[in-house]
């Protein structure tokens, strides 16, 4: 017997896994949008007006100074409005248009998946949606500047960004969709996330515990419990993986 069994190329192995799976969960994070020029607002340099991401993205910060928080989110809208989906977003959109049994979950709030044409489950909300703090009504809002603070058309109460902040729970519908996908998946494709942000990281662990094969696409090593690790640019790897 030949003891030197030839190993399959990781990209070919990942293609084989995705091809064989009937149910697939895809989870994307900030890394996929960073290639479109969207700042991550985390880690080194993640400050704005001497305040960290954590200091701005919280209910407490909004209650204390809603104008300051909205100014930060409007700045983010202006930045993201100039960005376009990259080849990774487009590859996922093209693939999910014909591939049955795929649930695409995203931690991103920038909307680039939707612009590319994908249907997504937004785990952390949307940068382009306002929520009434009184009744919870949500509405799309593409404005990048306000004359004053945005007020809800339903009851005249103040609106906030419809984004999950520190200390808040994920939307119930998104959690149900996420765990359903995790329990049913035979394969998981993780793109551009560190694998430490909870509870999204828990979805990958749940799927792996249920015998799903996890494929991790990232530019660097991370905490994703992956069986197959593809290291490099998502914009380069996903078109080749999903072709």
N, C-alpha and C positions, 0 to 999 in steps of 0.2 A: 504494500500500500504506500502511495506517495504521501509522505508526512508534510510536504510543502504545498498545502492547499492554497491556491491562488485566491486572494481576497477580492471581492467585488468592489469596484470603484464606489465611493460613498454616494455620488450623485446618481449613478445607475441603481444602486440599492434603494435610494429614496424614491426614485421613479417607480421601481417595482412595488414598493410598499404602498404607494398612493394608488397605483393601478389596481392592486388586489383588494383594496379596502372598499367596502360598500358605504360606510359612514365615516366622514372625515371632519374633524374639528380643526379650524385654523384660528390661531390667536396672533394678532399683530400688536406691536408696541411702538414706542417712539422712534426706534431705529429705522423703520421703513420710511417714515416721513422726514427724518433727518436728511435723507438723500435728496429730498425735494427742497431743502433749505429751511425746514420748520425747526426752530430752536426747541430743545428738550426742556429748558427751564429747570433742570435738575443738575446737581453736582457743582463743580467749580464754575464760577461765572454766573450762576443762577440767581442773580440779584437784580432788583429793579428799584431805583430810588432808595438804595441802602436797605431794602427789605428782601428777605428770602422768599422763595416759592411757598414754603410752609406758612410764612407769616401773612401771605396774601390770599392763599387758597383755603380759607376757613370761614365758617359761619361767624366766628367771633370777630374776624377782621372786617367782614361785611357789616356787621351790626355796629362796629365802632366807627367805620369810615367807608360807607358804600360808594362815595364818589371816587376815593382813591382806588378801591378794588375795581370799579368799572373802568377807570382810566387805564389800569393795567390790562384788563381784558380787551379794551378797545385797541390798545397798542398791539396785542396779540392778534386780533382780527386783521389789523392793517398788515401785519407781517405775513400772516397765512394767506390773505387775499392775493398776495403777489406770487404765491407758490402754486405749482401745478403737479398733478400726479406724475410719478416717475415710472420707469419700466416695470418695477415690482408691483405697483398698484394696478397697472394696466394688465400685466400677466395674470394676476389674481382675478381681475374682472372678466377677462376673456375665458379663463379656465372655468370659473364658476357659472358662466353663462351656458355652458354645455354639460359640465360635469355634475351629475346628480349626487345627492347625499352629502353636500358640503355645507357646513355652518361656519360662517365667517364672523368671528368675534374680534372687536378691537378695543384697545385701551385708549386709542387716540381720539381726540375731540376735534380735529382739524377738518374733517369732512372730505379728505382727499380720496378715500375709498369710494364714496358716493359719487364724486365727480367723475371718477374713472368708470363708474357704471356698476359697482358691486352693491348687493344688498347686505347690510351688516347689522349685527347686534352691537349697540353702543354700550359698553360696560360703564364708561365714565361720563356719558352725556355728550353734549355738542356745544362747541364754541359759538355756534350760529343760532342758538335757541335761548330765549328768555323764559323765566318762570316767575309767575306771580307769587310773592311771599305770603299772600293772604289765602288764596284759594287753590294755588298750584297749577293754574292754567299755563300751558306752554305754547309758545308761538315762535315761528322762524323770524329771525331778524338779521338782515345782512348789513346793517349799518355799521360803519367804522367810526362814527362820531355822533355825539348827542349834543343838543343844545342844553339839555338838563338831564336829570336822571330819568331812565325809562319807566313809565307807569303802565300798568296793565289796563288794556281796553275793557276788561270784564268788570272790574270794580274800582279802578283808579288807584290800586295799591302799588307799592314799589315792586319792580321786577329785579331779579338777580340772574346771573348766568346759570343756565341749566346744566351745570357740571357738578360731578360728585367731588366734594371738598374733603379735606382731612377731617376725620371724625364722623363722616356721614356714611350711610349704607348705600350700596349699589341699588339701582332700580330693581324692584321685585321681578318684573317681567324679564329683565336682562339676566338676572341670577338664575331664574328657572330655565331660560333658554340655554344658558351656559352649562349648567350641570346636566341638563338633558343631553346636550351634545357630547359632554365628557363621558357620560355613562354609555352612550351608544357607539362612540367612535372606535373603530379598529385602527385608525391612524390619526396622529395629531401633527400639524405643521405649525411650528412656532417661529415667528419672524420678528426680529428686532426688539426683543424684550429681554430684560435681565433675568427674569424668573424669580424675582424677589418681591414684586409688588403684589400684595394680597388685596382681595381674594382671587384675583385672576390667576396667580401662580398655583392656587389650590386646584383650579380646574385641570391644569396639566397633570398634577399629581394624581388626581382622581382618575383621569383617563389612563394613566400609566398603571395605576393599581388595578384597573379593569382590563389589563393586558393589551392596551393600545400601544402601538409602536410610535415613539415620539421622534420627530425630525426637527432639529433646531438649526435655523439659519441666522447667523449673526456674524458681525465683524470680529468679535473677540469672545473669549471664554466667558461663560456665565453660569448661573445656578440652575438652568433648565435641566431636569432629569431626562436627558435625551439618549436614545439608542443610536441615532445617527446624527453626527454633527457636521454641518456644512459651514465652513468659515470663509467669509468674503462678503462682498456687497450684495444686498438683496436685489438691487436693480440688475446685477449681472447674473446671479444664481437663479432667481425665480423664473425668468423667461426660459432658461435652459431646463429647469426642473419640470415645469408645467407645460412645456411645448407638446 
